[in-house]
Amino acid sequence: MTATPADLPPQRDPEQPADSCRYWRKKEFVSKAQAYEGARQIRLHVELTGRTYDPLYPYLCPDGDHWHLSHYRQGEATCSHCGETARAWRGGADYWVIGEHSLANGQPCSGEKTQVYDQGSFNANSGSTQ
């Protein structure tokens, strides 16, 4: 299983407000605690309507000081391009997808969106709303 386009940074939508983050269609939460509470509310709604709930995982938005929810487990992994620890999300049963990050000189790393296979090189965020 690979990351879906919905979880990768989209191209800027012409309808997107100029001062919004790249995930402007996703609900924003001001704290991780509020994101967990939002996920709990979603879980209650889904289960009350008789549907199957898929766990949601909070992540800090790379574009701002707020949080969103994802169906992908969040954590950190060692980038194979630069060797730095970067935010990542679970892309499949045995790998993580490296998130956007910068090199020591401030330049963007070319390792963004690459896959890092499980070899103890990640630190998973254990929290979810399961």
ChimeraX commands (.cxc) that place a marker at each C-alpha (Angstrom):
marker #1 position 0.00,0.00,0.00 radius 0.5
marker #1 position 1.38,3.39,-0.89 radius 0.5
marker #1 position 0.48,6.88,0.21 radius 0.5
marker #1 position -2.57,8.19,-1.56 radius 0.5
marker #1 position -2.73,11.56,-3.32 radius 0.5
marker #1 position -5.01,12.80,-0.53 radius 0.5
marker #1 position -2.16,12.43,1.97 radius 0.5
marker #1 position 0.55,13.93,-0.21 radius 0.5
marker #1 position 0.90,17.71,-0.40 radius 0.5
marker #1 position -1.43,18.81,-3.21 radius 0.5
marker #1 position -0.69,21.42,-5.83 radius 0.5
marker #1 position -2.16,24.79,-4.87 radius 0.5
marker #1 position -5.86,24.79,-5.66 radius 0.5
marker #1 position -7.12,27.98,-7.38 radius 0.5
marker #1 position -9.93,28.07,-4.78 radius 0.5
marker #1 position -7.48,27.89,-1.88 radius 0.5
marker #1 position -7.29,31.04,0.25 radius 0.5
marker #1 position -3.83,32.62,0.01 radius 0.5
marker #1 position -3.14,32.50,3.74 radius 0.5
marker #1 position -4.20,28.88,4.27 radius 0.5
marker #1 position -2.16,25.71,4.62 radius 0.5
marker #1 position -1.77,23.09,1.90 radius 0.5
marker #1 position -4.42,20.94,3.65 radius 0.5
marker #1 position -6.97,23.73,3.72 radius 0.5
marker #1 position -9.88,21.34,3.09 radius 0.5
marker #1 position -9.03,19.34,6.23 radius 0.5
marker #1 position -10.29,20.43,9.63 radius 0.5
marker #1 position -7.69,22.30,11.69 radius 0.5
marker #1 position -7.16,21.82,15.42 radius 0.5
marker #1 position -5.21,24.25,17.59 radius 0.5
marker #1 position -3.62,21.51,19.69 radius 0.5
marker #1 position -2.86,17.81,19.61 radius 0.5
marker #1 position -5.33,17.31,22.46 radius 0.5
marker #1 position -8.08,18.97,20.43 radius 0.5
marker #1 position -7.18,16.80,17.44 radius 0.5
marker #1 position -7.56,13.67,19.60 radius 0.5
marker #1 position -10.92,14.96,20.83 radius 0.5
marker #1 position -11.99,15.66,17.23 radius 0.5
marker #1 position -11.02,12.11,16.26 radius 0.5
marker #1 position -12.99,10.77,19.23 radius 0.5
marker #1 position -16.07,12.71,18.11 radius 0.5
marker #1 position -15.69,11.37,14.57 radius 0.5
marker #1 position -15.38,7.84,15.95 radius 0.5
marker #1 position -18.58,8.24,17.98 radius 0.5
marker #1 position -20.47,9.56,14.95 radius 0.5
marker #1 position -19.19,6.81,12.65 radius 0.5
marker #1 position -20.01,4.03,15.11 radius 0.5
marker #1 position -23.46,5.48,15.93 radius 0.5
marker #1 position -24.32,5.38,12.22 radius 0.5
marker #1 position -23.33,1.71,12.07 radius 0.5
marker #1 position -20.23,2.15,9.98 radius 0.5
marker #1 position -16.74,0.79,10.58 radius 0.5
marker #1 position -14.33,3.22,12.15 radius 0.5
marker #1 position -10.77,3.52,10.85 radius 0.5
marker #1 position -8.35,5.00,13.42 radius 0.5
marker #1 position -7.29,8.62,12.94 radius 0.5
marker #1 position -3.86,9.96,13.86 radius 0.5
marker #1 position -3.09,13.63,14.63 radius 0.5
marker #1 position -0.16,15.31,12.89 radius 0.5
marker #1 position 1.30,18.79,13.12 radius 0.5
marker #1 position 0.74,20.63,9.85 radius 0.5
marker #1 position 3.99,21.53,8.08 radius 0.5
marker #1 position 2.45,24.86,7.00 radius 0.5
marker #1 position 1.39,26.22,10.35 radius 0.5
marker #1 position 0.96,25.92,14.06 radius 0.5
marker #1 position -2.08,23.66,13.95 radius 0.5
marker #1 position -3.00,19.96,13.68 radius 0.5
marker #1 position -4.92,17.77,11.23 radius 0.5
marker #1 position -6.05,14.13,11.26 radius 0.5
marker #1 position -4.90,11.34,8.96 radius 0.5
marker #1 position -5.77,7.68,8.47 radius 0.5
marker #1 position -2.02,7.03,8.30 radius 0.5
marker #1 position 0.02,6.40,11.43 radius 0.5
marker #1 position 2.40,9.28,12.08 radius 0.5
marker #1 position 5.96,9.26,13.34 radius 0.5
marker #1 position 9.54,10.06,12.40 radius 0.5
marker #1 position 12.01,8.22,10.22 radius 0.5
marker #1 position 15.61,8.65,9.15 radius 0.5
marker #1 position 15.78,10.11,5.63 radius 0.5
marker #1 position 17.91,7.95,3.34 radius 0.5
marker #1 position 18.99,11.03,1.35 radius 0.5
marker #1 position 20.34,13.26,4.12 radius 0.5
marker #1 position 20.45,11.00,7.19 radius 0.5
marker #1 position 18.35,13.42,9.27 radius 0.5
marker #1 position 15.28,12.49,11.27 radius 0.5
marker #1 position 12.15,13.79,9.55 radius 0.5
marker #1 position 8.40,13.57,10.01 radius 0.5
marker #1 position 6.95,10.56,8.26 radius 0.5
marker #1 position 3.73,8.63,7.87 radius 0.5
marker #1 position 3.04,4.94,7.55 radius 0.5
marker #1 position 2.77,4.11,3.86 radius 0.5
marker #1 position 2.33,0.35,4.12 radius 0.5
marker #1 position 2.90,-2.66,6.30 radius 0.5
marker #1 position 6.68,-2.35,6.25 radius 0.5
marker #1 position 7.62,1.21,5.27 radius 0.5
marker #1 position 7.29,4.91,6.09 radius 0.5
marker #1 position 7.02,7.83,3.66 radius 0.5
marker #1 position 9.38,10.71,4.44 radius 0.5
marker #1 position 7.73,14.11,4.84 radius 0.5
marker #1 position 8.95,17.51,3.73 radius 0.5
marker #1 position 12.08,18.66,5.56 radius 0.5
marker #1 position 15.16,20.82,5.05 radius 0.5
marker #1 position 18.89,20.23,5.03 radius 0.5
marker #1 position 21.17,21.93,7.58 radius 0.5
marker #1 position 21.72,24.78,5.08 radius 0.5
marker #1 position 17.97,25.44,4.87 radius 0.5
marker #1 position 17.54,23.98,1.39 radius 0.5
marker #1 position 14.73,21.43,0.84 radius 0.5
marker #1 position 15.89,17.81,0.97 radius 0.5
marker #1 position 15.23,15.68,-2.12 radius 0.5
marker #1 position 14.26,12.78,0.15 radius 0.5
marker #1 position 10.69,14.02,0.53 radius 0.5
marker #1 position 8.10,11.35,-0.38 radius 0.5
marker #1 position 10.70,8.57,-0.49 radius 0.5
marker #1 position 10.05,5.26,1.23 radius 0.5
marker #1 position 12.09,4.07,4.20 radius 0.5
marker #1 position 11.68,0.41,5.06 radius 0.5
marker #1 position 11.39,-0.73,8.65 radius 0.5
marker #1 position 14.83,-1.41,10.08 radius 0.5
marker #1 position 14.48,0.35,13.40 radius 0.5
marker #1 position 14.94,3.74,11.72 radius 0.5
marker #1 position 11.63,5.19,12.83 radius 0.5
marker #1 position 9.97,6.49,15.97 radius 0.5
marker #1 position 6.25,5.98,15.67 radius 0.5
marker #1 position 3.71,8.19,17.34 radius 0.5
marker #1 position 1.93,5.51,19.34 radius 0.5
marker #1 position -1.20,7.56,19.88 radius 0.5
marker #1 position -4.31,6.87,17.88 radius 0.5
marker #1 position -8.01,6.86,18.47 radius 0.5
marker #1 position -8.46,3.08,18.31 radius 0.5
marker link #1:1,2 radius 0.2
marker link #1:2,3 radius 0.2
marker link #1:3,4 radius 0.2
marker link #1:4,5 radius 0.2
marker link #1:5,6 radius 0.2
marker link #1:6,7 radius 0.2
marker link #1:7,8 radius 0.2
marker link #1:8,9 radius 0.2
marker link #1:9,10 radius 0.2
marker link #1:10,11 radius 0.2
marker link #1:11,12 radius 0.2
marker link #1:12,13 radius 0.2
marker link #1:13,14 radius 0.2
marker link #1:14,15 radius 0.2
marker link #1:15,16 radius 0.2
marker link #1:16,17 radius 0.2
marker link #1:17,18 radius 0.2
marker link #1:18,19 radius 0.2
marker link #1:19,20 radius 0.2
marker link #1:20,21 radius 0.2
marker link #1:21,22 radius 0.2
marker link #1:22,23 radius 0.2
marker link #1:23,24 radius 0.2
marker link #1:24,25 radius 0.2
marker link #1:25,26 radius 0.2
marker link #1:26,27 radius 0.2
marker link #1:27,28 radius 0.2
marker link #1:28,29 radius 0.2
marker link #1:29,30 radius 0.2
marker link #1:30,31 radius 0.2
marker link #1:31,32 radius 0.2
marker link #1:32,33 radius 0.2
marker link #1:33,34 radius 0.2
marker link #1:34,35 radius 0.2
marker link #1:35,36 radius 0.2
marker link #1:36,37 radius 0.2
marker link #1:37,38 radius 0.2
marker link #1:38,39 radius 0.2
marker link #1:39,40 radius 0.2
marker link #1:40,41 radius 0.2
marker link #1:41,42 radius 0.2
marker link #1:42,43 radius 0.2
marker link #1:43,44 radius 0.2
marker link #1:44,45 radius 0.2
marker link #1:45,46 radius 0.2
marker link #1:46,47 radius 0.2
marker link #1:47,48 radius 0.2
marker link #1:48,49 radius 0.2
marker link #1:49,50 radius 0.2
marker link #1:50,51 radius 0.2
marker link #1:51,52 radius 0.2
marker link #1:52,53 radius 0.2
marker link #1:53,54 radius 0.2
marker link #1:54,55 radius 0.2
marker link #1:55,56 radius 0.2
marker link #1:56,57 radius 0.2
marker link #1:57,58 radius 0.2
marker link #1:58,59 radius 0.2
marker link #1:59,60 radius 0.2
marker link #1:60,61 radius 0.2
marker link #1:61,62 radius 0.2
marker link #1:62,63 radius 0.2
marker link #1:63,64 radius 0.2
marker link #1:64,65 radius 0.2
marker link #1:65,66 radius 0.2
marker link #1:66,67 radius 0.2
marker link #1:67,68 radius 0.2
marker link #1:68,69 radius 0.2
marker link #1:69,70 radius 0.2
marker link #1:70,71 radius 0.2
marker link #1:71,72 radius 0.2
marker link #1:72,73 radius 0.2
marker link #1:73,74 radius 0.2
marker link #1:74,75 radius 0.2
marker link #1:75,76 radius 0.2
marker link #1:76,77 radius 0.2
marker link #1:77,78 radius 0.2
marker link #1:78,79 radius 0.2
marker link #1:79,80 radius 0.2
marker link #1:80,81 radius 0.2
marker link #1:81,82 radius 0.2
marker link #1:82,83 radius 0.2
marker link #1:83,84 radius 0.2
marker link #1:84,85 radius 0.2
marker link #1:85,86 radius 0.2
marker link #1:86,87 radius 0.2
marker link #1:87,88 radius 0.2
marker link #1:88,89 radius 0.2
marker link #1:89,90 radius 0.2
marker link #1:90,91 radius 0.2
marker link #1:91,92 radius 0.2
marker link #1:92,93 radius 0.2
marker link #1:93,94 radius 0.2
marker link #1:94,95 radius 0.2
marker link #1:95,96 radius 0.2
marker link #1:96,97 radius 0.2
marker link #1:97,98 radius 0.2
marker link #1:98,99 radius 0.2
marker link #1:99,100 radius 0.2
marker link #1:100,101 radius 0.2
marker link #1:101,102 radius 0.2
marker link #1:102,103 radius 0.2
marker link #1:103,104 radius 0.2
marker link #1:104,105 radius 0.2
marker link #1:105,106 radius 0.2
marker link #1:106,107 radius 0.2
marker link #1:107,108 radius 0.2
marker link #1:108,109 radius 0.2
marker link #1:109,110 radius 0.2
marker link #1:110,111 radius 0.2
marker link #1:111,112 radius 0.2
marker link #1:112,113 radius 0.2
marker link #1:113,114 radius 0.2
marker link #1:114,115 radius 0.2
marker link #1:115,116 radius 0.2
marker link #1:116,117 radius 0.2
marker link #1:117,118 radius 0.2
marker link #1:118,119 radius 0.2
marker link #1:119,120 radius 0.2
marker link #1:120,121 radius 0.2
marker link #1:121,122 radius 0.2
marker link #1:122,123 radius 0.2
marker link #1:123,124 radius 0.2
marker link #1:124,125 radius 0.2
marker link #1:125,126 radius 0.2
marker link #1:126,127 radius 0.2
marker link #1:127,128 radius 0.2
marker link #1:128,129 radius 0.2
marker link #1:129,130 radius 0.2
view
